[in-house]
Each structure stands twice: as C-alpha cells, then as structure tokens.
Amino acid sequence: MAFFSRGKLRIYLAIVNVLFFILGGACVALGAWQAVDKVFISDVIGSDLYSTAAYLLIFSGCVLVIISCVGCVGTVMQNRPILVLYMMTVLLTIILMISAGAVAASFKNEIGSSMVTNMKNTILYKYGNNIQNNAENKRITESWDTLQKMLSCCAVDNKGWRLYRDSQWFKQVNPYNSIQLDQNTIFVPLSCCVHQGTYTSDDWLRKCQRNPLGPPRYDNDFSQNAALIYVGCSEAAKTFVQDNIGSLIGFGFGFGFTLIIGIVLAFLLYRNLNEPFAPVPTREK
C-alpha cells in the first residue's frame, strides 16, 4: 500500500519522534514540578507512592527524549538494529509510564483511614522531635508547616489542634511546663495561626498559640479564637491529592498507550527494509 510505503513510513516515524521528544520534555517538567512543589504531601501522610510516581514520570520522560533521538537516527539511516533498539526502549518506556500511572492510582485509592492514622502519627512522633539531629523529622516538620500554611489547616481533624498537646513537639517547646500549663505554654505551632490579624504581631501570635480563655488552651468554643485555624488537614489533604494526582495518572496511562504508535510504525518500517526500495517512477518527457 502506498500509504505504508517506505518513504511514507519514514515521514510518519519522524513526525512521531518529534512528538515523543516534546512529550518527554512535558513528562520531565510535570514530574519535576510534582516532585519539587507537591512531594511534601508524601511526608505528611506517611506514603512514598506520590513521590515514586513523580520520579517514575521524570525517568520515563528522560528515556523518551533519548529514544526519540535514536528513532530519528534509525529512520534516517534505515538501520534495522537501531530500529530494534528503538522498539525495545519504547516498550520499556510504555511499561514505566503505565507503572507511574498505576502507582499514582494506587496512591489515590490509599487515601482513607490509613492516611488519617499516618498523619496523626507523624504529628505525635515526628513533628518537631529532635529536628536538629534527625533529618527525617526535620523534613516531616517542614512538610507539615508547608501543608498547614498552604491549605490553611491545623493538625488532622477539624478543631483537632489538641493533638499537638500529646506530641513530642509539645514536650520540647515546653520543657518546663508541658504538664503544669501556664500562660507561657505554647499549644500549637506558628503554621496553625491565621497570618493576618488586627493586633500587633506578638499579640496576635500569643492569642493564637497561648490563648488563656479558650482554644487552643481549652477545647471548647466559648471563646472564639480568630487567630487560630479551626479547619483540620485530613480533608484538605485528601482534596489536594485528588486534584494533583489526576495529572500523573493521565500522563502515565494516556501517553503510555500513545507510545504504541511509535512501536507499530517502527515495526512496519523494519519489515519494509527487507524489501528492495522501489523509487517512484517519473514521467518521461
């Protein structure tokens, strides 16, 4: 068929490889953005699946950029061994990208009670605990602060700031009054505070962290604390993950299957190279 002639197949495959190059760059950019800007969520909920999906996407994108160049070389040179290498590496990339989508989907399905339990445990035992000497605890602490500031939430459940009172952080910031509470006791970290207030900065933070009339010192609401964030992070984190994980799933599955086009065209060209090249006849004058 003229539609699948050697010349046409070379053109199709060249176009596909240019698209693969662009796609690979997009995968690297998306994976890097997720890994750098969003990966803190993995520390908060105690699961590495989100970061694993992002890094798989980065690696897949890098491989895709390389093999698009290999495909162009094989197409121009009409070299069968290079085309075989191209088909094998594209197949590997398909597996990697579908794996990234599957990992992201698994992470999305994991969100639930286990996530809430992990979030509570990271606050109780990791947050602010010996962060000068423990790199993991320091990273988790920074991740929690980032999450609470970004999503305007505090602790895990709504009105759940009391969780901090049972944490290792509470004992370390209040070494002399963690049991006997007084007006100097700090009940919540700064990231649980509303960062705009009508008072001076010191008064606002004291009202947020040490309010002597109500939350966070007391659990009841008879004194509304305008400086303290009441919304818990569990629902906010769940929404955050669901909004961001869709792009990883879409790239992983969608573009993974799209790569099959490259394998099909390379295979057709590979088979076509077994046949002698028949130039297009020209009309004699």
N, C-alpha and C positions, 0 to 999 in steps of 0.2 A: 504493500500500500504506500502511495506517495506521502501520505500523512505521517508514516513512520519510517520514511527513508533515512539513510544515514545522515544526510545533511540537515534534515528537519530535526532529528533526534539530538544532534549536537547543539542546535539552536535552543531547543526546549530545555536541555540539560544545563546549558549556560545560564539561561534565564532563571531556572530553579535554583542554581547555586548562588546567584546574586541575591535572590530572595532568602536563601538559607543564611548567607552572610549577614544580611540585615536582621533576620530573625535571631541569629546567635547573639548579635550585639544587644538586641532587645532583651533576651533572656538574661544576659550578664547584668544589664542595667537593672532589670526588675529584681533579680536575685540579690544584687548588691544593696539595692535600696531597702529590701525587706530585711536583709541581714544586719545592715548598719542602723537603720532607723526604727525597725519594729521588733528586732530579735529579743529585746529586753523582756518581752512577754513570756518567753520560754523560762527565764529565771523566776518570774513571779509565780507561774502556775506549776513549776516543777516538772516540765516536759521538754525534751530536746527535739521533738518532732518538727516543730515550726522551723527552727534553725537548720535542721537536717534537710528539709525540703528546699529552703532558700539556697543552701550551699550546693545541693544537687543541681539546682537550676543554673547556678553560676558555672559549675563544671560542665554541664551539658552545653551551655552557650559557648564556652571557650572551645570545646571539641567541635561544635557545629561551625564556628568561624574557620577553624583549621581545615575541616574536611570540605568545606565549600571551596577552599583554595585547591585542595587535592582534586576535587571533582572537575574544576576548571582545567587543571593541568591534564588530567586524564582525557577530558573531552577534546581539547586542542590537539594533543599528541595522538589521540586514538589508541592509547596504550591499554591493553586488556588487563595486565597485572595491576595497574593503578586503578582501573575501574573496579576490580575485585576488592582491592583495599578500601576503596571508596564505599562500596556497598556494605562491607563488613563494619566500617566505622559508623556509617549512617544507622545501621541496625543497632549498634551499641548505643548510639545517641538516643534512638527511639526508646530503648529499654530504660535509659537513665531518666529521660523526661517523663515517661509514664510512671516510673518509680517515684519521681518528685511529686507528681500529681497524686499518686496513691498515698504517699506519706502525708501530704497535706490533707487529703481527705480523711485519713486515719486520725490526724490531729483534730480535725473538726468534729469527728464522731466521739473523740475522747472527752470533749468538753461536757462537764456534768458534775456529779457529786465528787468524783475523784479530783477534779480541778479545784473545787472549793476546799477540800481537805488539804491538798498540796499548798494552796495559798495560805491557809491558816498556819500550817507547819512552817512555812518559810518566814512568816512574821514571828512566830513563837520562838524559833530556834536559830534562825539565820540572820534576821534583820538586826543590824547594829551590833551584832555579837562579835566582839574582838576583831573589828574590821581592820585594825592596824596591822594585825599579824595573819589574818585569814583572807586570802584573795577572793575565795568563793563567796564568803559572807559579805565582803565589800561590794562585789559585783551585784549580788542579790539586793543589797541595801540600796544601791544606786538605781537598780531597775525598779524597785518598789517606789522610790521617790519620783522617778520619771513617770511611772504609771499614774500615781496619785495626782501629780501636777497636771499631766496631760489630759486625764479623764475627769479631773475634779471629783475625786472619790477618796474615801478613807477606809483603811482596813478591808474587811471582806464583805460582811453583811451591812445592810442599812442600819445606821445608828450602832455600828459594831466597833466603835473606837475603843471599847473596853478591852478588846483583845490585846492591845498594846500593853495593858497593865499586867498581863500574865507573861509577857515576853522577856527574853534575855536583855533586850534593848532597855526596857524599863528599869531593870536592876542596875544596868551600867550607867545610865544617865542620872539615876537617883540612888547612888551608893549608900547614902546616909539616911534616906527617908523612904525607901522602897516599901517598907512595912508600915511605919508610922507616917501617915500622909500629913503634909502641912502646906502652907501657902507657896513654898518653893518647889513643890513636886511638879515635875513635867510629865503629863499624861499621854501626850501624842507628839509625833514628830512634826517638824515645820511643814512637811509636804501635805499634812492633813488640814492645813489652815487655808481659809479664803484669803487670797493675796491682795485684796483691796478692802480698805477699811476707812472708817470715819475718824478714827483716833490716830494718835502718833503710832509709829511702827512698834515701839516697845509695848505700849498699852494694848495694841491690837493682838500682838503675839502672846502676851500674858493672858489676855481674855481667851484666846484660842487654846493655849496649852495648859493653863492653870486655873481656869475659871472657878472661883470658890463657891459660886451659887448654884451651879448646875453642870451640864456636860462641858468638858469630859470628866470632871471630878466625880459627878454623880450621873447615874444612868437615866434618871427621869428628865422630863422636859419642862418642868415648871419654870425654868429659866432658859429661854431660847438663846442659844449662842450663835450670833450672826458671824462670828469669826471662824467657826468650826464647820467643816464639811460633814454633812449627815449621810450622804449617799455612799453605800458600800461599793467595793470594786468588783465583786463577782459578776454581777450582771453587766457592768460597764466593760469588763474584760471580755466577757463572752461575746458581746456585740462587736467589740473591737476586733476580735479574732475572726468572727464570721464575715465582717466587712473586708478584711485584708486577705484572708486565706483563699477567697474565691479566685483571685488573680493567679495564685500559684497553681491551683487545681486546673484552671482554664489553660494556662500555658503548658502545664505538664501533659495533660491529656490531648488538648486540641492540637498543639503543634507537634506533639509526638506522633500522632497519626498522620499529620500532614507530611512528615518526612518520608512516608511510604512512597510518595510520588517520586522522590529522588531515586529510591531503590528501583522502582519499576522502569524509569527512563534509563538508568544506568544499565540495567539488565538487558533492555531492548537494544541499546547501543552495543553492548558486549556481544550479543548474539549477531547483530548486524555486521560486526567486524569480521565474522567468519566468512562473509560473502564478499566477493570482489566488488570494488566500488564501481558503480556504473554512472559515468558522468551524464548529465542532462544533454541530450542531442541538440545541436543548434541547426537552424535552417540555413541551408546553403544559398548563396546569392546566385 
